[in-house]
């Protein structure tokens, strides 16, 4: 996980960067963000088009950066002791996108907006996004 920003109450936002981290998040939060993470990574990787003049060994040099730029940003809010409190999914590069609705979900698909309002505000300030209208259950239409 990669540190993103601190939040009030000794809480911290971290970026989920691997399938393993997404799986741990799903287990801790009892939801299916790991499936959504893997599908997003697969879609981003499928859109990668390396330069044709590269040698085969150099072909995937830009793949990791491409995936990071194209896939949504997956985040976890953690208590100072490591307890998972909320999961957020923001648009790629954390830039406003009219076709992408940011999502925030708590344990077992609960809505964390009231219990984690200060932490969500810290995330908004860090990225310069308005998460006030973010959906709270990104998995309703997701097939497990």
GROMACS elastic network, one bead per residue, 0.5 to 0.9 nm:
[ bonds ]
;  ai    aj funct       b0    kb
    1    14     6  0.59346   500
    1    15     6  0.54547   500
    1    16     6  0.51412   500
    1    17     6  0.57655   500
    1    18     6  0.78067   500
    1    21     6  0.70667   500
    1    75     6  0.88826   500
    1    76     6  0.89814   500
    2    13     6  0.87307   500
    2    14     6  0.53099   500
    2    16     6  0.69120   500
    2    17     6  0.72681   500
    3     6     6  0.84692   500
    3    12     6  0.76730   500
    3    13     6  0.65317   500
    3    15     6  0.63998   500
    4    12     6  0.75612   500
    4    13     6  0.54183   500
    4    14     6  0.50543   500
    4    15     6  0.63335   500
    4    75     6  0.84909   500
    4   123     6  0.85582   500
    4   126     6  0.82694   500
    5    11     6  0.89612   500
    5    12     6  0.59333   500
    5    13     6  0.53594   500
    5    14     6  0.71965   500
    5   122     6  0.76873   500
    5   123     6  0.72024   500
    5   126     6  0.69907   500
    6    10     6  0.74213   500
    6    11     6  0.60667   500
    6    13     6  0.61743   500
    6    14     6  0.89774   500
    6   119     6  0.80652   500
    6   122     6  0.73386   500
    6   123     6  0.84079   500
    7    10     6  0.65318   500
    7    12     6  0.54042   500
    7    13     6  0.71781   500
    7    77     6  0.87018   500
    7   118     6  0.69652   500
    7   120     6  0.80421   500
    7   121     6  0.82959   500
    7   122     6  0.55526   500
    7   123     6  0.76243   500
    8    11     6  0.60683   500
    8    12     6  0.82843   500
    8   118     6  0.62865   500
    8   119     6  0.61591   500
    8   122     6  0.77269   500
    9    12     6  0.89350   500
    9    79     6  0.81192   500
    9    80     6  0.84278   500
    9   118     6  0.85573   500
    9   119     6  0.83229   500
   10    78     6  0.87873   500
   10    79     6  0.64618   500
   10    80     6  0.54060   500
   11    77     6  0.68317   500
   11    78     6  0.55709   500
   11    80     6  0.55220   500
   11    81     6  0.89118   500
   11    82     6  0.89052   500
   11   119     6  0.73063   500
   12    76     6  0.82334   500
   12    77     6  0.56758   500
   12    78     6  0.53499   500
   12    79     6  0.66656   500
   12    80     6  0.72668   500
   12   119     6  0.80198   500
   13    75     6  0.65182   500
   13    76     6  0.56537   500
   13    78     6  0.63344   500
   13   119     6  0.81681   500
   13   123     6  0.75230   500
   14    74     6  0.85633   500
   14    75     6  0.54841   500
   14    76     6  0.53508   500
   14    77     6  0.64694   500
   14    78     6  0.76438   500
   15    73     6  0.70736   500
   15    74     6  0.58201   500
   15    76     6  0.64119   500
   16    19     6  0.83253   500
   16    21     6  0.59238   500
   16    22     6  0.62593   500
   16    25     6  0.84644   500
   16    37     6  0.89299   500
   16    73     6  0.77362   500
   16    74     6  0.53576   500
   16    75     6  0.53983   500
   16    76     6  0.67972   500
   17    20     6  0.85136   500
   17    21     6  0.67228   500
   17    22     6  0.76549   500
   17    68     6  0.88850   500
   17    73     6  0.86944   500
   17    74     6  0.76431   500
   17    75     6  0.87903   500
   18    21     6  0.52313   500
   18    22     6  0.63204   500
   18    23     6  0.86657   500
   18    37     6  0.85711   500
   18    38     6  0.88279   500
   19    22     6  0.50281   500
   19    23     6  0.61297   500
   19    24     6  0.86701   500
   19    34     6  0.67593   500
   19    35     6  0.89426   500
   19    37     6  0.71690   500
   19    38     6  0.65299   500
   20    23     6  0.50273   500
   20    24     6  0.62395   500
   20    25     6  0.86007   500
   20    34     6  0.83268   500
   21    24     6  0.50798   500
   21    25     6  0.61580   500
   21    26     6  0.86536   500
   21    34     6  0.82281   500
   22    25     6  0.50009   500
   22    26     6  0.62129   500
   22    27     6  0.86655   500
   22    32     6  0.88729   500
   22    33     6  0.65002   500
   22    35     6  0.82522   500
   22    37     6  0.66951   500
   22    38     6  0.83527   500
   22    74     6  0.83833   500
   23    26     6  0.50980   500
   23    27     6  0.62387   500
   23    28     6  0.86178   500
   23    32     6  0.83198   500
   23    33     6  0.76341   500
   23    34     6  0.50058   500
   23    35     6  0.82697   500
   24    27     6  0.51062   500
   24    28     6  0.60683   500
   24    29     6  0.84590   500
   24    34     6  0.81848   500
   25    28     6  0.51277   500
   25    29     6  0.59079   500
   25    30     6  0.79962   500
   25    31     6  0.81568   500
   25    32     6  0.86893   500
   25    33     6  0.73389   500
   25    34     6  0.73733   500
   25    76     6  0.74085   500
   25    84     6  0.73388   500
   25    87     6  0.79231   500
   26    29     6  0.51975   500
   26    30     6  0.53336   500
   26    32     6  0.54205   500
   26    33     6  0.56367   500
   26    34     6  0.58879   500
   26    35     6  0.88298   500
   27    30     6  0.50811   500
   27    31     6  0.70036   500
   27    32     6  0.83070   500
   27    34     6  0.89741   500
   28    31     6  0.82307   500
   28    83     6  0.80376   500
   28    84     6  0.63600   500
   28    85     6  0.89328   500
   28   107     6  0.78176   500
   29    32     6  0.85936   500
   29    84     6  0.66084   500
   29    85     6  0.75218   500
   29    86     6  0.75815   500
   29    87     6  0.81284   500
   29   105     6  0.89943   500
   29   106     6  0.68984   500
   29   108     6  0.60176   500
   29   109     6  0.80715   500
   30   107     6  0.60144   500
   30   109     6  0.77200   500
   31    34     6  0.82370   500
   31   105     6  0.88237   500
   31   106     6  0.86742   500
   31   107     6  0.70508   500
   31   108     6  0.55293   500
   31   109     6  0.62461   500
   31   139     6  0.82229   500
   32    35     6  0.57344   500
   32    36     6  0.69402   500
   32    37     6  0.89277   500
   32   109     6  0.89892   500
   32   139     6  0.70377   500
   32   142     6  0.87203   500
   32   144     6  0.74606   500
   33    36     6  0.50492   500
   33    37     6  0.59759   500
   33    38     6  0.86202   500
   33    74     6  0.86189   500
   33    87     6  0.81365   500
   33   138     6  0.84616   500
   33   139     6  0.76866   500
   34    38     6  0.61846   500
   34    39     6  0.85953   500
   35    38     6  0.52646   500
   35    39     6  0.61952   500
   35    40     6  0.85697   500
   35   142     6  0.86529   500
   35   143     6  0.87981   500
   35   144     6  0.71024   500
   36    39     6  0.51924   500
   36    40     6  0.60848   500
   36    41     6  0.86137   500
   36   138     6  0.88947   500
   36   139     6  0.80109   500
   36   142     6  0.77039   500
   37    40     6  0.51709   500
   37    41     6  0.61965   500
   37    42     6  0.86374   500
   37    71     6  0.86690   500
   37    72     6  0.83458   500
   37    74     6  0.74167   500
   38    41     6  0.51116   500
   38    42     6  0.61154   500
   38    43     6  0.86305   500
   39    42     6  0.50823   500
   39    43     6  0.61782   500
   39    44     6  0.86062   500
   40    43     6  0.51897   500
   40    44     6  0.61593   500
   40    45     6  0.85987   500
   40    70     6  0.87648   500
   40    71     6  0.57545   500
   40    72     6  0.70802   500
   41    44     6  0.51309   500
   41    45     6  0.60842   500
   41    46     6  0.85350   500
   41    67     6  0.66090   500
   41    68     6  0.86168   500
   41    70     6  0.85628   500
   41    71     6  0.61642   500
   41    72     6  0.86310   500
   42    45     6  0.51654   500
   42    46     6  0.61020   500
   42    47     6  0.88075   500
   42    67     6  0.87630   500
   43    46     6  0.51111   500
   43    47     6  0.65264   500
   43    67     6  0.87612   500
   43    70     6  0.87452   500
   43    71     6  0.78252   500
   44    47     6  0.53756   500
   44    48     6  0.69362   500
   44    66     6  0.74347   500
   44    67     6  0.51974   500
   44    68     6  0.82739   500
   44    69     6  0.84985   500
   44    70     6  0.55388   500
   44    71     6  0.55939   500
   45    48     6  0.53829   500
   45    49     6  0.89629   500
   45    63     6  0.70358   500
   45    64     6  0.84302   500
   45    66     6  0.75231   500
   45    67     6  0.57971   500
   45    70     6  0.85186   500
   45    71     6  0.88098   500
   46    49     6  0.82810   500
   47    66     6  0.86843   500
   47    67     6  0.86989   500
   47    70     6  0.85928   500
   48    60     6  0.88541   500
   48    62     6  0.85915   500
   48    63     6  0.66381   500
   48    66     6  0.67112   500
   48    67     6  0.78496   500
   49    52     6  0.84729   500
   49    63     6  0.86614   500
   50    53     6  0.86509   500
   50    54     6  0.76390   500
   50    58     6  0.89986   500
   50    59     6  0.58485   500
   50    60     6  0.68728   500
   50    61     6  0.84732   500
   50    62     6  0.74584   500
   50    63     6  0.79924   500
   51    54     6  0.58878   500
   51    59     6  0.73501   500
   52    55     6  0.83081   500
   52    59     6  0.82768   500
   53    59     6  0.89291   500
   54    57     6  0.79809   500
   54    58     6  0.58786   500
   54    59     6  0.57584   500
   55    58     6  0.53129   500
   55    59     6  0.62481   500
   56    59     6  0.50931   500
   56    60     6  0.81576   500
   57    60     6  0.74213   500
   57    61     6  0.83563   500
   58    61     6  0.55216   500
   58    62     6  0.86702   500
   59    62     6  0.77022   500
   59    63     6  0.83098   500
   60    63     6  0.50180   500
   60    64     6  0.79068   500
   61    64     6  0.73697   500
   61    65     6  0.84933   500
   62    65     6  0.54989   500
   62    66     6  0.60952   500
   62    67     6  0.87308   500
   63    66     6  0.50131   500
   63    67     6  0.61500   500
   63    68     6  0.86306   500
   64    67     6  0.52275   500
   64    68     6  0.62629   500
   64    69     6  0.86669   500
   65    68     6  0.50954   500
   65    69     6  0.61547   500
   65    70     6  0.86370   500
   66    69     6  0.51265   500
   66    70     6  0.60960   500
   66    71     6  0.85129   500
   67    70     6  0.51544   500
   67    71     6  0.57941   500
   68    71     6  0.58606   500
   68    72     6  0.80182   500
   68    73     6  0.80483   500
   68    92     6  0.77054   500
   68    93     6  0.78568   500
   69    72     6  0.81658   500
   69    92     6  0.60199   500
   69    93     6  0.58867   500
   70    91     6  0.88680   500
   70    92     6  0.55888   500
   70    93     6  0.76002   500
   71    74     6  0.89105   500
   71    91     6  0.76335   500
   71    92     6  0.53308   500
   71    93     6  0.82238   500
   72    89     6  0.63620   500
   72    90     6  0.56179   500
   72    93     6  0.74219   500
   72    94     6  0.78920   500
   73    88     6  0.79433   500
   73    89     6  0.55572   500
   73    91     6  0.61378   500
   73    92     6  0.57908   500
   73    93     6  0.71350   500
   73    94     6  0.69799   500
   74    87     6  0.73023   500
   74    88     6  0.58506   500
   74    90     6  0.65588   500
   74    91     6  0.89777   500
   75    86     6  0.82857   500
   75    87     6  0.55963   500
   75    89     6  0.63006   500
   75    90     6  0.80413   500
   76    84     6  0.68333   500
   76    85     6  0.74190   500
   76    86     6  0.58265   500
   76    88     6  0.63435   500
   76    89     6  0.89996   500
   77    82     6  0.89827   500
   77    83     6  0.84220   500
   77    84     6  0.59883   500
   77    85     6  0.54064   500
   77    86     6  0.50871   500
   77    87     6  0.62625   500
   77    88     6  0.80126   500
   77   119     6  0.78620   500
   78    81     6  0.76494   500
   78    82     6  0.53556   500
   78    83     6  0.53900   500
   78    85     6  0.56534   500
   78    86     6  0.74895   500
   79    82     6  0.52055   500
   79    83     6  0.50342   500
   79    84     6  0.64932   500
   79    85     6  0.68402   500
   80    83     6  0.73356   500
   84    87     6  0.80927   500
   84   106     6  0.87191   500
   84   107     6  0.81289   500
   85   105     6  0.89390   500
   85   106     6  0.62080   500
   85   107     6  0.68288   500
   85   112     6  0.80338   500
   85   116     6  0.80316   500
   86   104     6  0.68732   500
   86   105     6  0.56843   500
   86   107     6  0.66899   500
   86   111     6  0.88148   500
   86   112     6  0.65981   500
   86   116     6  0.79232   500
   87   103     6  0.81694   500
   87   104     6  0.56438   500
   87   105     6  0.53449   500
   87   106     6  0.62754   500
   87   107     6  0.84337   500
   88   102     6  0.73930   500
   88   103     6  0.55676   500
   88   105     6  0.64721   500
   88   106     6  0.88430   500
   88   136     6  0.89246   500
   89   101     6  0.86615   500
   89   102     6  0.56429   500
   89   103     6  0.50864   500
   89   104     6  0.64127   500
   89   105     6  0.88119   500
   89   138     6  0.83430   500
   90    93     6  0.81980   500
   90    94     6  0.58427   500
   90    95     6  0.83246   500
   90    96     6  0.88867   500
   90   100     6  0.80823   500
   90   101     6  0.76243   500
   90   103     6  0.66579   500
   90   104     6  0.86362   500
   90   131     6  0.89963   500
   91    94     6  0.50265   500
   91    95     6  0.61692   500
   91    96     6  0.68427   500
   91    97     6  0.66744   500
   91   100     6  0.60536   500
   91   101     6  0.74057   500
   91   102     6  0.63414   500
   92    95     6  0.65309   500
   92    96     6  0.87227   500
   92    97     6  0.85236   500
   92   100     6  0.89140   500
   93    96     6  0.88386   500
   94    97     6  0.86945   500
   94   127     6  0.63457   500
   94   128     6  0.82885   500
   94   129     6  0.74613   500
   95   127     6  0.80626   500
   95   128     6  0.83581   500
   95   129     6  0.74418   500
   96    99     6  0.89111   500
   96   100     6  0.78692   500
   96   101     6  0.88875   500
   96   128     6  0.89897   500
   96   129     6  0.68300   500
   96   130     6  0.85363   500
   97   100     6  0.53039   500
   97   101     6  0.76244   500
   98   101     6  0.73441   500
  101   131     6  0.89619   500
  101   133     6  0.82576   500
  101   134     6  0.62422   500
  101   135     6  0.69754   500
  102   130     6  0.89628   500
  102   131     6  0.67050   500
  102   133     6  0.80379   500
  102   135     6  0.65288   500
  102   136     6  0.88532   500
  102   138     6  0.86871   500
  103   131     6  0.80455   500
  103   133     6  0.87344   500
  103   136     6  0.55880   500
  103   137     6  0.68093   500
  103   138     6  0.58841   500
  104   111     6  0.74013   500
  104   112     6  0.72216   500
  104   113     6  0.78849   500
  104   120     6  0.87648   500
  104   131     6  0.85066   500
  104   134     6  0.64429   500
  104   135     6  0.62062   500
  104   137     6  0.69003   500
  104   138     6  0.75220   500
  105   108     6  0.81724   500
  105   109     6  0.55014   500
  105   110     6  0.59224   500
  105   111     6  0.55497   500
  105   112     6  0.61161   500
  105   113     6  0.84161   500
  105   135     6  0.79444   500
  105   137     6  0.56568   500
  105   138     6  0.73704   500
  106   109     6  0.54171   500
  106   111     6  0.55227   500
  106   112     6  0.50435   500
  106   113     6  0.85932   500
  106   136     6  0.78153   500
  106   137     6  0.85951   500
  107   110     6  0.55993   500
  107   111     6  0.82482   500
  107   112     6  0.82372   500
  109   112     6  0.89325   500
  109   136     6  0.74274   500
  109   137     6  0.58957   500
  109   138     6  0.84922   500
  109   139     6  0.81521   500
  110   136     6  0.72297   500
  110   137     6  0.75188   500
  111   114     6  0.76487   500
  111   115     6  0.84003   500
  111   135     6  0.87224   500
  111   136     6  0.53095   500
  111   137     6  0.74809   500
  112   115     6  0.53508   500
  112   116     6  0.54932   500
  112   117     6  0.74978   500
  112   120     6  0.88583   500
  112   136     6  0.75607   500
  113   116     6  0.54857   500
  113   117     6  0.52039   500
  113   118     6  0.89093   500
  113   120     6  0.73284   500
  113   132     6  0.85350   500
  113   136     6  0.80017   500
  114   117     6  0.51809   500
  114   118     6  0.86860   500
  115   118     6  0.83131   500
  116   119     6  0.53089   500
  116   120     6  0.61480   500
  116   121     6  0.86065   500
  117   120     6  0.51099   500
  117   121     6  0.61009   500
  117   122     6  0.86612   500
  118   121     6  0.50196   500
  118   122     6  0.62635   500
  118   123     6  0.87529   500
  119   122     6  0.50253   500
  119   123     6  0.63576   500
  119   124     6  0.86895   500
  120   123     6  0.50337   500
  120   124     6  0.61951   500
  120   125     6  0.86565   500
  120   131     6  0.74862   500
  120   132     6  0.87438   500
  121   125     6  0.61833   500
  121   126     6  0.85686   500
  121   130     6  0.87546   500
  121   131     6  0.80055   500
  121   132     6  0.87833   500
  122   125     6  0.51246   500
  122   126     6  0.61171   500
  122   127     6  0.87611   500
  123   126     6  0.50444   500
  123   127     6  0.62787   500
  123   128     6  0.81107   500
  123   129     6  0.80446   500
  123   131     6  0.85141   500
  124   127     6  0.54848   500
  124   128     6  0.54247   500
  124   130     6  0.58870   500
  124   131     6  0.62584   500
  124   132     6  0.88009   500
  125   128     6  0.50326   500
  125   129     6  0.69234   500
  125   130     6  0.84813   500
  126   129     6  0.80279   500
  127   130     6  0.88788   500
  130   133     6  0.73357   500
  130   134     6  0.81174   500
  131   135     6  0.86537   500
  132   135     6  0.87927   500
  135   138     6  0.66689   500
  137   140     6  0.62229   500
  138   141     6  0.75060   500
  138   142     6  0.76994   500
  139   143     6  0.79719   500
  139   144     6  0.89069   500
  140   143     6  0.83088   500
